[in-house]
């Protein structure tokens, strides 16, 4: 029997339900779970906020969707936690967990709506990129290193990547000045 060699490139995809964004305590737990998974599995990793089309049904978000996808400064999230009497008891624990997540600076999320073809294509593109599929230069016909690297890095900025989801599914809170101008 002939030996068949198959080359697999694995990517870990961590799906997180978007309703965790509506509760700051749960979202911090999700961040720690995502970071722990990334460090333990040791594979190219992608965190996905699924069911993003239902995000407004779980309650009003304290921040815009980009805050939950980019995970830049968790001190704002901690400030909303201190308003809740239940989470006030765990203030130091939540500060320590958010400090660990920020120190590693590895966790970010992409958005997914399985009923939207563009969203599915975007996630598939990210999985291919994480798995190194874009680096198969000889198979895809890249003639030089510059064209290979431009394909690998892409021109999608993180802000633009999730802009379609923000526009479709999330009502962004307007500042007071904008609301006053609209009502005048």
N, C-alpha and C positions, 0 to 999 in steps of 0.2 A: 504494500500500500504506500503510495507516494506521500511524502511529508508536505503539507501545505502551510506556508508561512503567512499569517495574517497579522498585520500591524494595527494595534488599537491605540488610540489616543483618548484617554479618559478625561472628562471634565466633571467636576462636582457642581451640581446645580441645587441650590438651597431655596426652596419655595417658602415664602412667608406670606401669610394672609394679611392683606392690607388693613384689616380692622384693628390690628395691634397699634397702628399709628394714632388711633383716637384715644388711647390710654397711655400716658407717658411712662408709667411703671412697667406696663407690659412691653412697651417698645424698648426700654432699656434692657429688659430680660432677653428680648429677641436679638438685640445687638450683641450681648454677651454670648448667646447661643451661636450666632453666626461667626463671631470671632473664634470661639472655641472649635467650631467645626472646621473653619479654615486652617487653623493651626494643627489640628489632630489628623485630618485626612491627608494633608500634604499633596493635594492635587490642584491643578488650575481650578479656581473656584469662582462661581457667579452667584450672587444673592439676588433674588427676584421678589418683588412685591407683587403678589398675584391678586386677582380680583380687584384691580384698581378701578374698574368701572363701578364698583359698589362702595367705594370708600366714603362717600358722603352719607350713605345710609346708616353707618355706624355712629355718626355724630360729627359735629363740626371739628375740623382739625385746628389745633392751636397755631400752627404755622403752615406755610405753603408746602406743596408736595416736594419741592426741591430740597427743603430742609430735611425731610425724611429719606431722600434718596442719596444725598451727598454726605451727610453726617459730618459737618464741619465743626460746629461748636455746640456741645451738649449742655453748656451752662444755661442756655435759654430754656431747655427742656427741664433742667433741674429746678429752675425758678417756678415753672408751672406745677412741679411735683410738690413744692413746699406749701402750696395753697390747699392741698388735700390733707385732712387730718390723719388719714390712714398712713400715707406715705411719709408724714412728718417724723414718725418714729424711726424710719429707715433712712434718714437723711445722709448719714455718714456712709452707709453701705452703698446707696445710689451714687453718691459722689465718687466713691472709690471705683465702682464698676464703670462709670462713665469716664473716669480718668484712665483706666486701663484701655478702654476702647479707643479713646483719643490718642493715647500714647502709641499704640500700634498703628493707628491711622490706616487700616486695611479695609474696613467695612464700608461698603456703599451698595446701593440697590438699583436695579433696573426695574422698570414697571412692565406689567403684563396683563393684558386682557385677552383671554383665549378666543373671544368672539371677533376680535379685530385682526385682520390679516397683517396690517402694518406692524402692529405690536408683536405678533408672533414672528414676523420676518426680522424685526429688530433684535429680539432675543436670540433667534437662531444665528444671526450674524455675530452677536457677542459670544455665543458658545463656540462658534467656529474660530473666532479670533483667540479666545482663551485656550482652545485646544491646539493652536498653532497651524490650523488649516491654511491660513493666509500666507504662511511661510514656505509652502510647497512651490517654490519658484519654478523649478523645471517642469512641473506638471501643468502649471497655469500659464506658462509662457512669458514670465518676466524676463526682460532682456538685460536689465541692469539692477544694481543694488538700490538705486534711488526709487525706481518704480515699485520695487518690492516693499521698501520701507514706507512709502506713501500709502500703499494699500494696507500695510500692517497697522500703521498709526491711525489712518483714516482721517477724515476731515470733520467727523462728528464730535462736537464738543459736548461735555456732559450736560450743559444747560440746554442745548438744542435736542439732545437725545430724549429727554423727558418732556419737552415742551408740548408735544402732541397730547400726551396724557394729561398734562396740566390744563390745557385748553378744553379738552373733551369732558373730563370727569370731575374736576375740582373747581369750586368757586373760590377764588382767591379773595381774602379779606381786603377791602379797600381802606386806604388811610382816611382819616377824618376830613382832611382838606378836599380830597377828591369827591367824597360823598356830599360835602356841602356845596361844591361847585355843580354837581349833577342835580341837586335838588333846587338850586337857585334859578 
